[in-house]
């Protein structure tokens, strides 16, 4: 994470996510008039007056709810408090002082973290009577704000920056491989992230759809830095009934957009589904590196050819993603989980590979000699020149006499020759025609 960590905490429905969005300048957290919408921690970098910090949104703390989800939310919020350099304790000025606020304040006092008490939903800043009760929390004077309207949030950020630890010398951020974990609900995404991390940073539950926000967690392994993005499960559109889940799907797609490598998680027991194909298709269309991770492999009855048969089924069902390596894992038993980061490293190297122009044109000439270019109505496609113009994904421009003469099967032939010569495993390739 970049800079100090500022955690936003409070009981449910006091406007934590609205304040989070106001500070980071966009709709990042889910905002809806229902208690308990934000469940996991949500991280986002922010900046004010030249100071950078990481803002953490958390689920509502409710110590009177004994349910499983509420208990997990409390664990996550308390982890965020533990990691924070400063805590913004948000209370609802409109609703007034509550016993739950008092219980949250006890947790914060025990943490011994610096706390700013933020009274949200203030409509009349001239009326300070609404704030007097909050002095009972023993956390200093409450600062009135209206996160929805953006009123007084500048003063709040001034106080945040003032209370942050002194800025250390700026260092350039090392290359970080961003890995998004995507898949259908309940396929084991959060469990896999936790198995990789070795620490429970995201909620694990057998309730489909538990993870609604995309979570970024940094880790370092073997001298490399990674950002793991755990995402909400993507259901078929017909099954997306709550608007909250609609936001989650959008966020999952955005998580793919900002990733380098995507782990497409598939349930070994349920096999490949149409929704798996749609998820993988989106990853492919966005040009992301991909690993097909078949989870729950410990639950499959096996013989000597089970994995090869399963791989063949995946290749048949995902014809557009023949390049993606297949990894059979169990997040529960941690079988082959150590290989996830190894494969992510490998795919990252492959998607950043550059081929010299001379070598490319030698390969193209040899390919054309072995299999002549297609013709149409007596006109033959001529490939004059080829050059690589980008990485992630590797992109090649072919200068030709007429792009219309390029048949998709010949383009696939050229792609196969590129892969045969240089690998490019785990990454799609982009071959672009340009008329000369």
Buried (B, 14 or more C-beta within 10 A) or exposed (E): BEBBBBBBBBBBBBBBBBBBBBBBEEBBBBBBEEBBBBBBBBBBEBBBEEBBBBBBBBBBBBBEBEEEBBBBBBEBBBBBBEBBBBBBBBBBBEBEBBEBBBBBBEBBEEBEBBBBBBBBBBEEEEEBEBBEBBEEBEBEEBBBBBBBEEBBBEEBBEBBBEBBEEEEEEEEEEEBBBBBBBBBBBBBBBBBBBBBBEEBBBBBBEEEBBBBBBBBBBBEBEEBEBBBBBBBBBBEEEEBEEEBBEBBBEBBBBBBEEBBBBBBBBBBEEBBBEBBBBBBEBBBEBBBBBBBBBBBBBEBEEEEEBBEEBBEEBBEBBEEBEBBBBBBBBBBEBBBBEBBBEBBBBBBBBBBBEBEEEEBBEBBEEBBEEEEBBEEEEEEBEBEBBBBEEEBBBBBBBBBBBEEBBBEEBBEBBBEBBBEBBBBBBBBBBBEBEEE
